[in-house]
Amino acid sequence: MNESVKRRTTIRKYAQQDVSDQLIDELLATASRTQTMGNLQLYSVVVTRSAEGKAKLAPAHFNQPMVTEAPVVLTICADFNRTTTWCKQRKAHPGYNNFLSFMNAATDALLFTQTFCNLAEEQGLGYCFLGTTVYMPQLIIDALQLPALVMPVATLTLGWPAEQPPLTDRLAVDSFVHKENYHAYTAADIDRHYTYKEGLEENRHFCEINNKETLAQIFTDLRYTRKDNEAMSAGLMEALRRQGFLD
């Protein structure tokens, strides 16, 4: 088993130490051996090192400090632009301006991202996966000047770790593995799967300071609210239209 995966933590603080272009290029090249639909490699990666470039990206990620403080920021994009351009130049007639094509390219991009993360950890690098990438994608599209049929789907801040955060809790395997068929979760199942997480001191404290009765309410009422989800969903769909994936 890969021990680095077992020890995985999110790194938000980085040493003021360069990550060489050679190392990044080697990691990107090796990660490109990951699975891909039709061997098309439907992704592109924008590497941002400059302070100016990181400052442009920061608002899209709610100005989280690691975006500007990390030595490197990688934006991984679902990319059907390159393949479409190739097809047109080779007397083919591409039809990839649709949602299925976005899903295929996004899957390629996320598989590549996870492989890159595994490889980076093996080299001792730390990273933070920014889920905010799909919250306000138009800001990233504008900052990186992404053309049609290119959509940001993942962002990594990357550098040498300057912290050693503790491991966060994970649900037990039997909470998410379904044998043969998906089975509905009973009340007893939910109690069994979530009682440990809910009983952790930090989670109980989080409920107390936010005046919430349950940890679930932290997620529904504060962290990922219906209002925010609907607003950001609308923004995501509009960005997909503008990028030509919903023609």
PyRosetta script that sets phi, psi and omega in degrees:
from pyrosetta import init, pose_from_sequence

init()
pose = pose_from_sequence("MNESVKRRTTIRKYAQQDVSDQLIDELLATASRTQTMGNLQLYSVVVTRSAEGKAKLAPAHFNQPMVTEAPVVLTICADFNRTTTWCKQRKAHPGYNNFLSFMNAATDALLFTQTFCNLAEEQGLGYCFLGTTVYMPQLIIDALQLPALVMPVATLTLGWPAEQPPLTDRLAVDSFVHKENYHAYTAADIDRHYTYKEGLEENRHFCEINNKETLAQIFTDLRYTRKDNEAMSAGLMEALRRQGFLD")
pose.set_psi(1, 146.0)
pose.set_omega(1, 179.1)
pose.set_phi(2, -73.7)
pose.set_psi(2, 110.8)
pose.set_omega(2, -176.3)
pose.set_phi(3, -67.8)
pose.set_psi(3, -30.5)
pose.set_omega(3, -179.8)
pose.set_phi(4, -65.1)
pose.set_psi(4, -32.6)
pose.set_omega(4, 177.3)
pose.set_phi(5, -69.2)
pose.set_psi(5, -39.9)
pose.set_omega(5, 179.0)
pose.set_phi(6, -63.2)
pose.set_psi(6, -27.7)
pose.set_omega(6, -178.2)
pose.set_phi(7, -98.7)
pose.set_psi(7, 12.3)
pose.set_omega(7, -171.7)
pose.set_phi(8, -61.5)
pose.set_psi(8, 129.5)
pose.set_omega(8, 172.1)
pose.set_phi(9, -137.0)
pose.set_psi(9, 158.1)
pose.set_omega(9, 176.3)
pose.set_phi(10, -83.6)
pose.set_psi(10, 128.6)
pose.set_omega(10, -179.3)
pose.set_phi(11, -106.7)
pose.set_psi(11, 120.7)
pose.set_omega(11, 179.6)
pose.set_phi(12, -113.1)
pose.set_psi(12, -9.4)
pose.set_omega(12, 178.9)
pose.set_phi(13, -120.3)
pose.set_psi(13, 132.1)
pose.set_omega(13, -172.6)
pose.set_phi(14, -125.6)
pose.set_psi(14, 146.2)
pose.set_omega(14, 176.3)
pose.set_phi(15, -69.6)
pose.set_psi(15, 150.1)
pose.set_omega(15, 176.4)
pose.set_phi(16, -79.8)
pose.set_psi(16, 68.6)
pose.set_omega(16, -176.9)
pose.set_phi(17, -137.2)
pose.set_psi(17, 133.0)
pose.set_omega(17, -174.9)
pose.set_phi(18, -68.4)
pose.set_psi(18, 147.8)
pose.set_omega(18, 168.9)
pose.set_phi(19, -108.1)
pose.set_psi(19, 113.8)
pose.set_omega(19, -169.7)
pose.set_phi(20, -65.8)
pose.set_psi(20, 151.0)
pose.set_omega(20, 174.4)
pose.set_phi(21, -59.7)
pose.set_psi(21, -37.4)
pose.set_omega(21, -179.2)
pose.set_phi(22, -60.9)
pose.set_psi(22, -44.5)
pose.set_omega(22, -179.9)
pose.set_phi(23, -65.0)
pose.set_psi(23, -45.1)
pose.set_omega(23, -179.5)
pose.set_phi(24, -61.6)
pose.set_psi(24, -44.0)
pose.set_omega(24, -179.7)
pose.set_phi(25, -62.7)
pose.set_psi(25, -39.7)
pose.set_omega(25, 178.7)
pose.set_phi(26, -64.4)
pose.set_psi(26, -42.3)
pose.set_omega(26, 179.2)
pose.set_phi(27, -65.2)
pose.set_psi(27, -42.7)
pose.set_omega(27, 179.7)
pose.set_phi(28, -64.5)
pose.set_psi(28, -40.5)
pose.set_omega(28, -179.9)
pose.set_phi(29, -66.3)
pose.set_psi(29, -42.8)
pose.set_omega(29, -180.0)
pose.set_phi(30, -67.6)
pose.set_psi(30, -40.1)
pose.set_omega(30, 179.1)
pose.set_phi(31, -62.4)
pose.set_psi(31, -25.1)
pose.set_omega(31, -178.9)
pose.set_phi(32, -68.7)
pose.set_psi(32, -7.5)
pose.set_omega(32, 175.6)
pose.set_phi(33, -80.1)
pose.set_psi(33, -0.8)
pose.set_omega(33, -179.3)
pose.set_phi(34, -68.1)
pose.set_psi(34, 169.1)
pose.set_omega(34, -179.3)
pose.set_phi(35, -60.8)
pose.set_psi(35, 147.9)
pose.set_omega(35, 178.8)
pose.set_phi(36, -153.7)
pose.set_psi(36, 144.2)
pose.set_omega(36, -178.3)
pose.set_phi(37, -67.4)
pose.set_psi(37, 122.2)
pose.set_omega(37, 176.1)
pose.set_phi(38, 61.5)
pose.set_psi(38, 16.8)
pose.set_omega(38, -176.9)
pose.set_phi(39, 58.9)
pose.set_psi(39, 30.8)
pose.set_omega(39, -176.7)
pose.set_phi(40, -94.1)
pose.set_psi(40, -16.0)
pose.set_omega(40, -178.9)
pose.set_phi(41, 50.5)
pose.set_psi(41, 70.3)
pose.set_omega(41, -172.1)
pose.set_phi(42, -85.1)
pose.set_psi(42, 55.6)
pose.set_omega(42, -179.7)
pose.set_phi(43, -150.1)
pose.set_psi(43, 158.5)
pose.set_omega(43, 169.6)
pose.set_phi(44, -138.0)
pose.set_psi(44, 154.3)
pose.set_omega(44, -179.9)
pose.set_phi(45, -124.6)
pose.set_psi(45, 126.6)
pose.set_omega(45, 174.8)
pose.set_phi(46, -102.0)
pose.set_psi(46, 120.0)
pose.set_omega(46, -179.7)
pose.set_phi(47, -97.1)
pose.set_psi(47, 120.3)
pose.set_omega(47, -179.2)
pose.set_phi(48, -114.4)
pose.set_psi(48, 121.6)
pose.set_omega(48, 178.3)
pose.set_phi(49, -117.3)
pose.set_psi(49, -30.8)
pose.set_omega(49, -173.1)
pose.set_phi(50, -70.6)
pose.set_psi(50, 147.5)
pose.set_omega(50, 177.2)
pose.set_phi(51, -61.3)
pose.set_psi(51, -37.6)
pose.set_omega(51, 179.7)
pose.set_phi(52, -64.1)
pose.set_psi(52, -44.3)
pose.set_omega(52, -179.3)
pose.set_phi(53, -65.1)
pose.set_psi(53, -41.9)
pose.set_omega(53, 179.1)
pose.set_phi(54, -67.1)
pose.set_psi(54, -35.3)
pose.set_omega(54, 178.0)
pose.set_phi(55, -64.6)
pose.set_psi(55, -33.4)
pose.set_omega(55, 178.3)
pose.set_phi(56, -70.1)
pose.set_psi(56, -33.4)
pose.set_omega(56, -178.6)
pose.set_phi(57, -80.0)
pose.set_psi(57, -27.6)
pose.set_omega(57, -171.8)
pose.set_phi(58, -53.8)
pose.set_psi(58, -45.3)
pose.set_omega(58, -178.6)
pose.set_phi(59, -58.9)
pose.set_psi(59, -30.2)
pose.set_omega(59, 179.3)
pose.set_phi(60, -69.1)
pose.set_psi(60, -18.3)
pose.set_omega(60, -178.9)
pose.set_phi(61, -114.8)
pose.set_psi(61, 31.8)
pose.set_omega(61, 176.6)
pose.set_phi(62, 56.7)
pose.set_psi(62, 29.8)
pose.set_omega(62, 176.5)
pose.set_phi(63, 54.0)
pose.set_psi(63, 36.8)
pose.set_omega(63, 174.7)
pose.set_phi(64, -63.6)
pose.set_psi(64, 133.1)
pose.set_omega(64, -171.3)
pose.set_phi(65, -56.0)
pose.set_psi(65, -35.0)
pose.set_omega(65, -175.0)
pose.set_phi(66, -65.0)
pose.set_psi(66, -19.3)
pose.set_omega(66, -179.9)
pose.set_phi(67, -65.3)
pose.set_psi(67, -41.8)
pose.set_omega(67, -179.9)
pose.set_phi(68, -90.6)
pose.set_psi(68, -20.1)
pose.set_omega(68, -176.5)
pose.set_phi(69, -91.7)
pose.set_psi(69, -22.7)
pose.set_omega(69, 179.6)
pose.set_phi(70, -69.6)
pose.set_psi(70, 144.7)
pose.set_omega(70, 177.6)
pose.set_phi(71, -60.7)
pose.set_psi(71, -34.6)
pose.set_omega(71, -175.4)
pose.set_phi(72, -137.8)
pose.set_psi(72, 140.5)
pose.set_omega(72, 171.3)
pose.set_phi(73, -122.2)
pose.set_psi(73, 126.8)
pose.set_omega(73, 178.1)
pose.set_phi(74, -109.7)
pose.set_psi(74, 126.5)
pose.set_omega(74, 173.9)
pose.set_phi(75, -109.5)
pose.set_psi(75, 115.5)
pose.set_omega(75, -177.5)
pose.set_phi(76, -98.8)
pose.set_psi(76, 127.6)
pose.set_omega(76, -172.5)
pose.set_phi(77, -118.0)
pose.set_psi(77, 142.0)
pose.set_omega(77, 165.7)
pose.set_phi(78, -71.9)
pose.set_psi(78, 124.2)
pose.set_omega(78, -170.2)
pose.set_phi(79, -133.2)
pose.set_psi(79, 107.2)
pose.set_omega(79, 170.0)
pose.set_phi(80, -107.2)
pose.set_psi(80, 3.3)
pose.set_omega(80, 178.4)
pose.set_phi(81, -67.5)
pose.set_psi(81, -47.1)
pose.set_omega(81, -177.7)
pose.set_phi(82, -62.3)
pose.set_psi(82, -46.7)
pose.set_omega(82, -179.2)
pose.set_phi(83, -63.7)
pose.set_psi(83, -41.2)
pose.set_omega(83, 178.9)
pose.set_phi(84, -62.8)
pose.set_psi(84, -43.2)
pose.set_omega(84, 178.6)
pose.set_phi(85, -62.2)
pose.set_psi(85, -42.7)
pose.set_omega(85, 177.4)
pose.set_phi(86, -59.9)
pose.set_psi(86, -47.0)
pose.set_omega(86, -179.7)
pose.set_phi(87, -59.0)
pose.set_psi(87, -45.6)
pose.set_omega(87, -178.0)
pose.set_phi(88, -63.3)
pose.set_psi(88, -35.9)
pose.set_omega(88, -179.1)
pose.set_phi(89, -78.6)
pose.set_psi(89, -8.3)
pose.set_omega(89, -180.0)
pose.set_phi(90, -116.4)
pose.set_psi(90, 29.1)
pose.set_omega(90, 174.4)
pose.set_phi(91, 60.8)
pose.set_psi(91, 31.1)
pose.set_omega(91, 175.7)
pose.set_phi(92, -108.4)
pose.set_psi(92, 164.5)
pose.set_omega(92, -175.4)
pose.set_phi(93, -122.1)
pose.set_psi(93, 90.2)
pose.set_omega(93, -175.4)
pose.set_phi(94, -70.7)
pose.set_psi(94, 148.2)
pose.set_omega(94, 176.8)
pose.set_phi(95, -133.8)
pose.set_psi(95, 61.9)
pose.set_omega(95, -172.0)
pose.set_phi(96, -114.5)
pose.set_psi(96, 17.4)
pose.set_omega(96, 178.1)
pose.set_phi(97, -94.0)
pose.set_psi(97, 62.2)
pose.set_omega(97, -176.7)
pose.set_phi(98, -151.5)
pose.set_psi(98, 168.2)
pose.set_omega(98, -173.3)
pose.set_phi(99, -68.1)
pose.set_psi(99, -37.0)
pose.set_omega(99, 178.0)
pose.set_phi(100, -58.7)
pose.set_psi(100, -41.5)
pose.set_omega(100, 179.5)
pose.set_phi(101, -64.6)
pose.set_psi(101, -38.6)
pose.set_omega(101, 175.4)
pose.set_phi(102, -61.1)
pose.set_psi(102, -44.8)
pose.set_omega(102, -179.1)
pose.set_phi(103, -61.9)
pose.set_psi(103, -40.8)
pose.set_omega(103, 178.2)
pose.set_phi(104, -63.7)
pose.set_psi(104, -44.0)
pose.set_omega(104, -179.7)
pose.set_phi(105, -69.0)
pose.set_psi(105, -38.1)
pose.set_omega(105, 178.7)
pose.set_phi(106, -64.8)
pose.set_psi(106, -39.1)
pose.set_omega(106, 177.1)
pose.set_phi(107, -63.0)
pose.set_psi(107, -45.3)
pose.set_omega(107, 176.1)
pose.set_phi(108, -56.5)
pose.set_psi(108, -46.9)
pose.set_omega(108, -176.3)
pose.set_phi(109, -64.3)
pose.set_psi(109, -40.0)
pose.set_omega(109, -178.2)
pose.set_phi(110, -74.0)
pose.set_psi(110, -35.5)
pose.set_omega(110, 173.6)
pose.set_phi(111, -61.8)
pose.set_psi(111, -43.8)
pose.set_omega(111, 177.3)
pose.set_phi(112, -60.6)
pose.set_psi(112, -44.1)
pose.set_omega(112, -178.8)
pose.set_phi(113, -59.5)
pose.set_psi(113, -46.0)
pose.set_omega(113, -178.8)
pose.set_phi(114, -65.3)
pose.set_psi(114, -40.1)
pose.set_omega(114, 177.4)
pose.set_phi(115, -62.3)
pose.set_psi(115, -43.4)
pose.set_omega(115, 178.1)
pose.set_phi(116, -59.5)
pose.set_psi(116, -43.1)
pose.set_omega(116, 180.0)
pose.set_phi(117, -59.7)
pose.set_psi(117, -45.5)
pose.set_omega(117, 179.2)
pose.set_phi(118, -60.0)
pose.set_psi(118, -43.4)
pose.set_omega(118, -179.3)
pose.set_phi(119, -67.7)
pose.set_psi(119, -39.9)
pose.set_omega(119, 180.0)
pose.set_phi(120, -63.1)
pose.set_psi(120, -41.0)
pose.set_omega(120, 178.9)
pose.set_phi(121, -63.9)
pose.set_psi(121, -36.8)
pose.set_omega(121, 178.7)
pose.set_phi(122, -62.7)
pose.set_psi(122, -26.7)
pose.set_omega(122, 178.9)
pose.set_phi(123, -89.1)
pose.set_psi(123, 0.4)
pose.set_omega(123, 179.7)
pose.set_phi(124, 89.8)
pose.set_psi(124, 3.5)
pose.set_omega(124, 178.4)
pose.set_phi(125, -77.1)
pose.set_psi(125, 155.6)
pose.set_omega(125, 174.4)
pose.set_phi(126, -116.5)
pose.set_psi(126, 155.9)
pose.set_omega(126, -179.0)
pose.set_phi(127, -152.2)
pose.set_psi(127, 163.5)
pose.set_omega(127, 172.2)
pose.set_phi(128, -128.7)
pose.set_psi(128, 123.8)
pose.set_omega(128, 175.5)
pose.set_phi(129, -84.2)
pose.set_psi(129, 121.9)
pose.set_omega(129, -175.8)
pose.set_phi(130, -98.0)
pose.set_psi(130, 103.8)
pose.set_omega(130, 176.9)
pose.set_phi(131, -67.3)
pose.set_psi(131, -13.2)
pose.set_omega(131, -179.4)
pose.set_phi(132, -68.2)
pose.set_psi(132, -8.7)
pose.set_omega(132, -177.1)
pose.set_phi(133, -55.0)
pose.set_psi(133, -37.6)
pose.set_omega(133, -176.9)
pose.set_phi(134, -95.8)
pose.set_psi(134, 5.5)
pose.set_omega(134, 180.0)
pose.set_phi(135, -78.6)
pose.set_psi(135, -46.6)
pose.set_omega(135, 179.0)
pose.set_phi(136, -133.4)
pose.set_psi(136, 64.5)
pose.set_omega(136, -172.2)
pose.set_phi(137, -62.4)
pose.set_psi(137, -27.9)
pose.set_omega(137, -177.2)
pose.set_phi(138, -63.0)
pose.set_psi(138, -33.2)
pose.set_omega(138, 177.0)
pose.set_phi(139, -62.8)
pose.set_psi(139, -38.8)
pose.set_omega(139, 178.8)
pose.set_phi(140, -72.1)
pose.set_psi(140, -42.0)
pose.set_omega(140, 177.5)
pose.set_phi(141, -55.9)
pose.set_psi(141, -45.9)
pose.set_omega(141, -179.6)
pose.set_phi(142, -68.2)
pose.set_psi(142, -43.0)
pose.set_omega(142, -177.3)
pose.set_phi(143, -64.3)
pose.set_psi(143, -36.8)
pose.set_omega(143, -176.2)
pose.set_phi(144, -99.7)
pose.set_psi(144, 0.0)
pose.set_omega(144, 178.7)
pose.set_phi(145, 55.1)
pose.set_psi(145, 50.5)
pose.set_omega(145, -178.7)
pose.set_phi(146, -76.1)
pose.set_psi(146, 131.9)
pose.set_omega(146, -179.9)
pose.set_phi(147, -80.7)
pose.set_psi(147, -179.7)
pose.set_omega(147, 177.8)
pose.set_phi(148, -58.9)
pose.set_psi(148, 148.4)
pose.set_omega(148, 179.7)
pose.set_phi(149, 66.2)
pose.set_psi(149, 24.3)
pose.set_omega(149, 171.6)
pose.set_phi(150, -129.9)
pose.set_psi(150, 127.6)
pose.set_omega(150, -173.6)
pose.set_phi(151, -137.7)
pose.set_psi(151, 126.6)
pose.set_omega(151, 177.8)
pose.set_phi(152, -69.9)
pose.set_psi(152, 134.2)
pose.set_omega(152, 179.9)
pose.set_phi(153, -127.8)
pose.set_psi(153, -17.2)
pose.set_omega(153, -179.7)
pose.set_phi(154, -152.9)
pose.set_psi(154, 147.7)
pose.set_omega(154, 175.7)
pose.set_phi(155, -134.0)
pose.set_psi(155, 136.8)
pose.set_omega(155, 175.1)
pose.set_phi(156, -122.9)
pose.set_psi(156, 128.0)
pose.set_omega(156, 164.4)
pose.set_phi(157, -90.7)
pose.set_psi(157, 139.5)
pose.set_omega(157, -167.7)
pose.set_phi(158, -139.6)
pose.set_psi(158, 139.3)
pose.set_omega(158, 176.1)
pose.set_phi(159, 177.5)
pose.set_psi(159, -176.8)
pose.set_omega(159, 176.3)
pose.set_phi(160, -81.9)
pose.set_psi(160, 129.2)
pose.set_omega(160, -172.9)
pose.set_phi(161, -61.4)
pose.set_psi(161, 140.3)
pose.set_omega(161, 173.1)
pose.set_phi(162, -119.0)
pose.set_psi(162, 21.9)
pose.set_omega(162, 178.0)
pose.set_phi(163, -155.8)
pose.set_psi(163, 160.6)
pose.set_omega(163, 176.0)
pose.set_phi(164, -131.5)
pose.set_psi(164, 75.5)
pose.set_omega(164, -178.6)
pose.set_phi(165, -66.6)
pose.set_psi(165, 152.6)
pose.set_omega(165, 178.5)
pose.set_phi(166, -70.9)
pose.set_psi(166, 159.9)
pose.set_omega(166, 175.6)
pose.set_phi(167, -65.4)
pose.set_psi(167, 139.1)
pose.set_omega(167, 174.5)
pose.set_phi(168, -89.0)
pose.set_psi(168, 159.9)
pose.set_omega(168, -176.6)
pose.set_phi(169, -71.4)
pose.set_psi(169, 155.4)
pose.set_omega(169, 175.1)
pose.set_phi(170, -135.1)
pose.set_psi(170, 148.3)
pose.set_omega(170, 175.0)
pose.set_phi(171, -67.1)
pose.set_psi(171, 151.5)
pose.set_omega(171, 177.9)
pose.set_phi(172, -67.5)
pose.set_psi(172, 154.9)
pose.set_omega(172, -176.5)
pose.set_phi(173, -56.6)
pose.set_psi(173, -39.4)
pose.set_omega(173, -176.6)
pose.set_phi(174, -70.5)
pose.set_psi(174, -4.8)
pose.set_omega(174, 176.7)
pose.set_phi(175, -81.1)
pose.set_psi(175, -21.7)
pose.set_omega(175, -177.3)
pose.set_phi(176, -125.9)
pose.set_psi(176, -2.3)
pose.set_omega(176, 177.7)
pose.set_phi(177, -98.1)
pose.set_psi(177, 126.6)
pose.set_omega(177, 179.2)
pose.set_phi(178, -117.4)
pose.set_psi(178, 121.5)
pose.set_omega(178, -177.6)
pose.set_phi(179, -91.8)
pose.set_psi(179, 124.1)
pose.set_omega(179, -179.8)
pose.set_phi(180, 72.7)
pose.set_psi(180, -54.5)
pose.set_omega(180, 180.0)
pose.set_phi(181, -138.4)
pose.set_psi(181, 154.4)
pose.set_omega(181, 175.2)
pose.set_phi(182, -70.3)
pose.set_psi(182, 132.9)
pose.set_omega(182, 178.1)
pose.set_phi(183, -113.5)
pose.set_psi(183, 143.8)
pose.set_omega(183, 179.5)
pose.set_phi(184, -69.4)
pose.set_psi(184, 146.8)
pose.set_omega(184, 179.9)
pose.set_phi(185, -87.3)
pose.set_psi(185, 124.0)
pose.set_omega(185, 175.7)
pose.set_phi(186, -83.1)
pose.set_psi(186, 168.5)
pose.set_omega(186, 176.2)
pose.set_phi(187, -59.1)
pose.set_psi(187, -37.8)
pose.set_omega(187, 178.4)
pose.set_phi(188, -65.3)
pose.set_psi(188, -38.8)
pose.set_omega(188, 177.3)
pose.set_phi(189, -60.5)
pose.set_psi(189, -48.2)
pose.set_omega(189, -178.7)
pose.set_phi(190, -60.2)
pose.set_psi(190, -44.3)
pose.set_omega(190, 177.6)
pose.set_phi(191, -59.0)
pose.set_psi(191, -44.3)
pose.set_omega(191, -177.1)
pose.set_phi(192, -66.6)
pose.set_psi(192, -39.0)
pose.set_omega(192, -176.0)
pose.set_phi(193, -79.0)
pose.set_psi(193, -30.1)
pose.set_omega(193, -170.9)
pose.set_phi(194, -110.6)
pose.set_psi(194, -8.6)
pose.set_omega(194, -176.4)
pose.set_phi(195, -61.0)
pose.set_psi(195, -40.4)
pose.set_omega(195, -179.7)
pose.set_phi(196, -63.1)
pose.set_psi(196, -48.7)
pose.set_omega(196, 179.8)
pose.set_phi(197, -59.1)
pose.set_psi(197, -44.8)
pose.set_omega(197, -177.7)
pose.set_phi(198, -67.2)
pose.set_psi(198, -26.0)
pose.set_omega(198, -177.4)
pose.set_phi(199, -87.4)
pose.set_psi(199, -7.1)
pose.set_omega(199, 179.4)
pose.set_phi(200, -62.9)
pose.set_psi(200, 140.5)
pose.set_omega(200, -174.9)
pose.set_phi(201, -56.5)
pose.set_psi(201, -43.8)
pose.set_omega(201, -177.4)
pose.set_phi(202, -64.9)
pose.set_psi(202, -34.9)
pose.set_omega(202, 179.6)
pose.set_phi(203, -74.4)
pose.set_psi(203, -37.9)
pose.set_omega(203, 176.3)
pose.set_phi(204, -65.3)
pose.set_psi(204, -38.3)
pose.set_omega(204, 178.0)
pose.set_phi(205, -65.8)
pose.set_psi(205, -39.6)
pose.set_omega(205, 179.6)
pose.set_phi(206, -59.7)
pose.set_psi(206, -41.3)
pose.set_omega(206, 177.7)
pose.set_phi(207, -64.9)
pose.set_psi(207, -42.3)
pose.set_omega(207, -177.7)
pose.set_phi(208, -62.4)
pose.set_psi(208, -48.6)
pose.set_omega(208, -175.7)
pose.set_phi(209, -71.3)
pose.set_psi(209, -18.7)
pose.set_omega(209, 178.8)
pose.set_phi(210, -104.5)
pose.set_psi(210, 6.9)
pose.set_omega(210, 177.9)
pose.set_phi(211, 55.4)
pose.set_psi(211, 45.5)
pose.set_omega(211, 178.1)
pose.set_phi(212, -115.1)
pose.set_psi(212, 143.9)
pose.set_omega(212, -177.9)
pose.set_phi(213, -76.7)
pose.set_psi(213, -36.0)
pose.set_omega(213, -176.1)
pose.set_phi(214, -132.0)
pose.set_psi(214, 158.3)
pose.set_omega(214, 176.7)
pose.set_phi(215, -64.8)
pose.set_psi(215, -34.5)
pose.set_omega(215, 178.7)
pose.set_phi(216, -58.1)
pose.set_psi(216, -35.9)
pose.set_omega(216, 179.5)
pose.set_phi(217, -66.6)
pose.set_psi(217, -26.4)
pose.set_omega(217, 175.6)
pose.set_phi(218, -61.2)
pose.set_psi(218, -40.5)
pose.set_omega(218, -178.4)
pose.set_phi(219, -76.3)
pose.set_psi(219, -43.4)
pose.set_omega(219, -175.7)
pose.set_phi(220, -76.8)
pose.set_psi(220, -32.8)
pose.set_omega(220, -173.3)
pose.set_phi(221, -98.9)
pose.set_psi(221, -22.4)
pose.set_omega(221, -173.8)
pose.set_phi(222, -123.0)
pose.set_psi(222, -51.7)
pose.set_omega(222, -170.0)
pose.set_phi(223, -83.1)
pose.set_psi(223, -49.6)
pose.set_omega(223, -177.2)
pose.set_phi(224, -130.4)
pose.set_psi(224, 77.8)
pose.set_omega(224, -173.9)
pose.set_phi(225, -80.8)
pose.set_psi(225, 157.4)
pose.set_omega(225, 176.4)
pose.set_phi(226, -57.3)
pose.set_psi(226, -44.4)
pose.set_omega(226, -178.2)
pose.set_phi(227, -59.0)
pose.set_psi(227, -48.0)
pose.set_omega(227, -179.5)
pose.set_phi(228, -66.9)
pose.set_psi(228, -42.2)
pose.set_omega(228, -179.8)
pose.set_phi(229, -60.2)
pose.set_psi(229, -42.0)
pose.set_omega(229, -178.8)
pose.set_phi(230, -69.3)
pose.set_psi(230, -40.5)
pose.set_omega(230, -179.8)
pose.set_phi(231, -65.8)
pose.set_psi(231, -44.5)
pose.set_omega(231, -178.7)
pose.set_phi(232, -73.5)
pose.set_psi(232, -28.4)
pose.set_omega(232, 173.7)
pose.set_phi(233, -63.2)
pose.set_psi(233, -42.0)
pose.set_omega(233, 178.5)
pose.set_phi(234, -62.6)
pose.set_psi(234, -41.3)
pose.set_omega(234, 178.5)
pose.set_phi(235, -65.7)
pose.set_psi(235, -38.3)
pose.set_omega(235, 178.5)
pose.set_phi(236, -64.7)
pose.set_psi(236, -45.5)
pose.set_omega(236, -179.7)
pose.set_phi(237, -64.2)
pose.set_psi(237, -38.6)
pose.set_omega(237, 178.4)
pose.set_phi(238, -65.1)
pose.set_psi(238, -40.4)
pose.set_omega(238, 177.7)
pose.set_phi(239, -64.3)
pose.set_psi(239, -39.5)
pose.set_omega(239, 177.4)
pose.set_phi(240, -63.4)
pose.set_psi(240, -37.1)
pose.set_omega(240, 176.3)
pose.set_phi(241, -63.8)
pose.set_psi(241, -47.6)
pose.set_omega(241, -178.5)
pose.set_phi(242, -62.5)
pose.set_psi(242, -33.1)
pose.set_omega(242, -179.9)
pose.set_phi(243, -84.9)
pose.set_psi(243, -0.6)
pose.set_omega(243, 171.9)
pose.set_phi(244, 89.8)
pose.set_psi(244, 12.2)
pose.set_omega(244, -179.8)
pose.set_phi(245, -90.0)
pose.set_psi(245, -4.6)
pose.set_omega(245, 178.7)
pose.set_phi(246, -126.6)
pose.set_psi(246, 34.8)
pose.set_omega(246, 179.7)
pose.set_phi(247, -67.9)
pose.dump_pdb("model.pdb")
